[in-house]
Amino acid sequence: MDMEIELIPDEILKKESNLYIKGIKLADKVKLDYATDRHASFLVDHDGSIHNVMYFSEKDSVKKWQCDCKWYTLHDRVCSHITAVNIALKEKKIKV
């Protein structure tokens, strides 16, 4: 199944340079968990801790991407794990 995923524009991902650098390092550690016609789940191995990044196609653009990490929960903004998934998809390291 080829689900259409709306990637986050680079200018938004690169606003937080530290998160972007971490995302680049984590991009090789992203795996697709599962995908349906409306959402996808990705697993990101961050130094042995597995974080779940979810993409919801039916939600508004701000909430399409969510992560279970503490940083995302506290800040409610793009984290390094969401950045890593977006980079991995852009660079075709993973496919949905």
N, CA, C and O of each residue as an XYZ file, in Angstrom:
384
protein
N       0.851     -1.181      0.000
C       0.000      0.000      0.000
C       0.894      1.241      0.000
O       1.866      1.319      0.752
N       0.562      2.181     -0.829
C       1.298      3.439     -0.875
C       0.420      4.550     -0.318
O      -0.422      5.106     -1.023
N       0.624      4.861      0.940
C      -0.129      5.945      1.567
C       0.595      7.257      1.275
O       1.825      7.312      1.289
N      -0.166      8.296      1.015
C       0.407      9.618      0.768
C       0.705     10.280      2.120
O      -0.213     10.546      2.896
N       1.969     10.542      2.396
C       2.361     11.165      3.660
C       2.804     12.596      3.383
O       3.635     12.846      2.510
N       2.238     13.524      4.136
C       2.603     14.936      4.009
C       3.816     15.203      4.900
O       3.694     15.257      6.124
N       4.975     15.366      4.285
C       6.200     15.589      5.046
C       6.276     17.025      5.545
O       5.712     17.940      4.944
N       6.977     17.201      6.642
C       7.168     18.530      7.226
C       8.218     19.263      6.386
O       9.279     18.701      6.111
N       7.945     20.505      5.974
C       8.927     21.248      5.168
C      10.262     21.414      5.903
O      10.302     21.567      7.123
N      11.348     21.381      5.131
C      12.695     21.500      5.708
C      12.870     22.758      6.551
O      13.536     22.719      7.586
N      12.277     23.882      6.120
C      12.477     25.117      6.893
C      11.902     24.995      8.310
O      12.406     25.641      9.230
N      10.871     24.188      8.500
C      10.321     23.966      9.841
C      11.217     22.997     10.609
O      11.506     23.216     11.785
N      11.654     21.929      9.947
C      12.519     20.945     10.610
C      13.843     21.565     11.041
O      14.381     21.213     12.090
N      14.367     22.477     10.244
C      15.693     23.047     10.513
C      15.660     24.229     11.483
O      16.711     24.761     11.842
N      14.455     24.649     11.915
C      14.371     25.770     12.874
C      15.121     25.451     14.160
O      15.815     26.305     14.712
N      14.980     24.237     14.624
C      15.678     23.790     15.841
C      16.894     22.992     15.383
O      16.794     21.781     15.185
N      18.035     23.647     15.211
C      19.195     22.985     14.619
C      19.662     21.762     15.413
O      20.073     20.768     14.814
N      19.605     21.815     16.753
C      20.019     20.658     17.554
C      19.123     19.456     17.283
O      19.609     18.331     17.168
N      17.806     19.691     17.180
C      16.881     18.600     16.890
C      17.118     18.049     15.485
O      17.018     16.843     15.257
N      17.431     18.937     14.553
C      17.680     18.500     13.170
C      18.936     17.630     13.102
O      18.944     16.601     12.425
N      19.986     18.038     13.795
C      21.230     17.251     13.820
C      20.981     15.884     14.449
O      21.473     14.870     13.954
N      20.215     15.858     15.542
C      19.863     14.571     16.173
C      19.032     13.727     15.212
O      19.221     12.514     15.118
N      18.109     14.375     14.498
C      17.264     13.663     13.538
C      18.081     13.012     12.436
O      17.791     11.888     12.028
N      19.101     13.710     11.952
C      19.982     13.153     10.916
C      20.657     11.891     11.448
O      20.738     10.882     10.747
N      21.139     11.952     12.684
C      21.828     10.800     13.282
C      20.876      9.624     13.499
O      21.291      8.467     13.432
N      19.601      9.920     13.760
C      18.619      8.862     14.037
C      17.937      8.322     12.781
O      17.271      7.290     12.844
N      18.090      8.995     11.653
C      17.358      8.619     10.435
C      17.630      7.179      9.988
O      16.759      6.541      9.396
N      18.827      6.669     10.266
C      19.150      5.287      9.893
C      18.554      4.273     10.869
O      18.640      3.066     10.643
N      17.957      4.757     11.942
C      17.416      3.870     12.975
C      15.889      3.898     13.002
O      15.270      3.601     14.024
N      15.292      4.259     11.866
C      13.834      4.343     11.748
C      13.329      3.099     11.033
O      13.893      2.678     10.023
N      12.253      2.511     11.570
C      11.602      1.372     10.921
C      10.110      1.645     10.849
O       9.534      2.255     11.750
N       9.494      1.189      9.777
C       8.041      1.252      9.673
C       7.471      0.145     10.538
O       7.828     -1.021     10.370
N       6.587      0.498     11.464
C       5.921     -0.486     12.311
C       4.717     -1.045     11.550
O       4.627     -2.254     11.332
N       3.792     -0.169     11.146
C       2.660     -0.571     10.314
C       2.057      0.663      9.656
O       2.313      1.794     10.069
N       1.255      0.426      8.632
C       0.565      1.519      7.944
C      -0.826      1.050      7.534
O      -1.014     -0.098      7.130
N      -1.791      1.949      7.644
C      -3.133      1.710      7.138
C      -3.385      2.769      6.074
O      -2.466      3.489      5.684
N      -4.611      2.867      5.607
C      -4.887      3.891      4.599
C      -4.963      5.288      5.203
O      -4.969      6.271      4.461
N      -5.024      5.407      6.565
C      -5.144      6.726      7.187
C      -4.035      7.069      8.177
O      -3.876      8.239      8.527
N      -3.278      6.103      8.629
C      -2.167      6.450      9.518
C      -1.033      5.432      9.425
O      -1.196      4.317      8.929
N       0.133      5.872      9.929
C       1.320      5.022      9.914
C       2.039      5.153     11.256
O       2.002      6.198     11.905
N       2.681      4.079     11.642
C       3.443      4.050     12.885
C       4.890      3.709     12.553
O       5.172      2.768     11.811
N       5.797      4.493     13.120
C       7.225      4.289     12.907
C       7.905      4.083     14.259
O       7.483      4.655     15.264
N       8.948      3.273     14.281
C       9.733      3.048     15.492
C      11.118      3.643     15.281
O      11.762      3.412     14.258
N      11.564      4.413     16.268
C      12.876      5.056     16.202
C      13.697      4.588     17.392
O      13.317      4.799     18.543
N      14.823      3.954     17.106
C      15.721      3.476     18.164
C      16.667      4.614     18.531
O      17.551      4.980     17.755
N      16.467      5.169     19.728
C      17.284      6.285     20.214
C      18.109      5.788     21.396
O      17.659      5.814     22.541
N      19.311      5.338     21.100
C      20.226      4.806     22.121
C      19.584      3.706     22.960
O      19.716      3.696     24.184
N      18.893      2.786     22.304
C      18.284      1.654     23.001
C      16.858      1.886     23.459
O      16.162      0.929     23.797
N      16.407      3.119     23.479
C      15.011      3.415     23.798
C      14.241      3.507     22.484
O      14.642      4.234     21.575
N      13.146      2.779     22.386
C      12.339      2.800     21.168
C      11.203      3.801     21.346
O      10.418      3.712     22.290
N      11.132      4.751     20.423
C      10.063      5.753     20.450
C       9.125      5.513     19.273
O       9.549      5.137     18.180
N       7.852      5.740     19.526
C       6.823      5.544     18.517
C       6.403      6.896     17.938
O       5.938      7.779     18.658
N       6.573      7.036     16.635
C       6.142      8.242     15.922
C       4.932      7.846     15.083
O       4.980      6.883     14.317
N       3.858      8.595     15.237
C       2.626      8.311     14.504
C       2.340      9.430     13.510
O       2.573     10.607     13.785
N       1.830      9.033     12.354
C       1.375      9.979     11.339
C      -0.109      9.717     11.102
O      -0.514      8.586     10.836
N      -0.913     10.772     11.201
C      -2.359     10.678     11.019
C      -2.764     11.546      9.840
O      -2.749     12.772      9.951
N      -3.122     10.948      8.725
C      -3.449     11.719      7.523
C      -4.732     12.526      7.668
O      -4.890     13.550      7.004
N      -5.653     12.084      8.524
C      -6.940     12.771      8.634
C      -6.915     13.977      9.576
O      -7.888     14.730      9.622
N      -5.843     14.176     10.317
C      -5.778     15.308     11.253
C      -5.288     16.561     10.552
O      -4.737     16.502      9.453
N      -5.502     17.714     11.214
C      -5.000     18.953     10.614
C      -3.478     18.936     10.607
O      -2.856     18.145     11.316
N      -2.893     19.798      9.818
C      -1.452     19.716      9.555
C      -0.587     19.823     10.807
O       0.502     19.251     10.849
N      -1.046     20.536     11.817
C      -0.242     20.693     13.037
C      -0.134     19.370     13.798
O       0.908     19.081     14.386
N      -1.186     18.576     13.794
C      -1.209     17.353     14.594
C      -1.047     16.075     13.784
O      -1.275     14.981     14.298
N      -0.654     16.207     12.519
C      -0.456     15.008     11.710
C       0.636     14.124     12.300
O       0.537     12.898     12.245
N       1.670     14.730     12.859
C       2.819     14.016     13.412
C       2.794     14.088     14.938
O       2.636     15.163     15.518
N       2.952     12.923     15.582
C       3.011     12.861     17.037
C       4.053     11.838     17.461
O       4.338     10.886     16.734
N       4.620     12.046     18.650
C       5.634     11.131     19.187
C       5.329     10.856     20.653
O       4.723     11.679     21.339
N       5.755      9.693     21.122
C       5.519      9.342     22.520
C       6.655      9.768     23.449
O       6.633      9.439     24.635
N       7.648     10.495     22.929
C       8.786     10.876     23.781
C       8.398     11.994     24.755
O       7.417     12.709     24.553
N       9.191     12.118     25.805
C       8.941     13.120     26.839
C       9.039     14.543     26.282
O       8.239     15.407     26.640
N      10.020     14.785     25.407
C      10.215     16.125     24.850
C       8.970     16.571     24.096
O       8.497     17.691     24.288
N       8.430     15.697     23.230
C       7.228     16.045     22.461
C       6.047     16.287     23.410
O       5.278     17.231     23.227
N       5.916     15.435     24.411
C       4.814     15.564     25.364
C       4.878     16.892     26.113
O       3.845     17.523     26.336
N       6.068     17.319     26.502
C       6.223     18.566     27.249
C       6.110     19.809     26.371
O       5.550     20.819     26.799
N       6.638     19.747     25.144
C       6.706     20.932     24.277
C       5.636     20.983     23.192
O       5.351     22.047     22.641
N       5.037     19.809     22.885
C       4.000     19.722     21.851
C       4.472     20.323     20.523
O       3.734     21.029     19.836
N       5.729     20.015     20.189
C       6.333     20.488     18.928
C       7.153     19.352     18.328
O       7.392     18.333     18.975
N       7.575     19.540     17.095
C       8.382     18.537     16.403
C       9.618     18.189     17.237
O      10.329     19.072     17.716
N       9.859     16.889     17.399
C      11.020     16.411     18.165
C      12.029     15.770     17.205
O      11.786     15.698     16.000
N      13.145     15.313     17.738
C      14.181     14.699     16.903
C      13.690     13.395     16.270
O      14.158     13.023     15.194
N      12.750     12.694     16.922
C      12.243     11.429     16.382
C      11.341     11.674     15.171
O      11.426     10.960     14.171
N      10.477     12.690     15.269
C       9.638     13.068     14.127
C      10.531     13.556     12.988
O      10.299     13.231     11.823
N      11.553     14.337     13.334
C      12.508     14.822     12.337
C      13.197     13.640     11.656
O      13.340     13.626     10.433
N      13.626     12.649     12.442
C      14.309     11.475     11.889
C      13.418     10.726     10.895
O      13.885     10.308      9.835
N      12.146     10.557     11.232
C      11.224      9.861     10.322
C      11.069     10.648      9.029
O      11.091     10.064      7.945
N      10.912     11.966      9.128
C      10.770     12.797      7.934
C      12.024     12.720      7.057
O      11.921     12.625      5.834
N      13.195     12.759      7.673
C      14.450     12.657      6.913
C      14.547     11.282      6.249
O      14.900     11.180      5.074
N      14.236     10.232      7.000
C      14.299      8.870      6.454
C      13.346      8.708      5.261
O      13.692      8.052      4.279
N      12.170      9.291      5.342
C      11.214      9.223      4.227
C      11.705     10.039      3.031
O      11.614      9.587      1.890
N      12.225     11.242      3.293
C      12.722     12.089      2.197
C      13.892     11.436      1.475
O      14.011     11.518      0.253
N      14.752     10.786      2.252
C      15.937     10.162      1.670
C      15.663      8.732      1.211
O      16.572      8.020      0.783
N      14.396      8.321      1.307
C      13.947      6.996      0.862
C      14.681      5.853      1.574
O      14.930      4.799      0.989
N      15.023      6.086      2.853
C      15.620      5.033      3.671
C      14.535      4.045      4.102
O      14.810      2.874      4.362
N      13.300      4.541      4.172
C      12.149      3.688      4.457
C      11.032      4.059      3.489
O      11.031      5.134      2.889
N      10.089      3.145      3.355
C       8.986      3.352      2.423
C       7.697      2.908      3.107
O       7.677      1.935      3.860
N       6.627      3.641      2.829
C       5.327      3.283      3.400
C       4.484      2.659      2.323
O       3.342      2.277      2.576
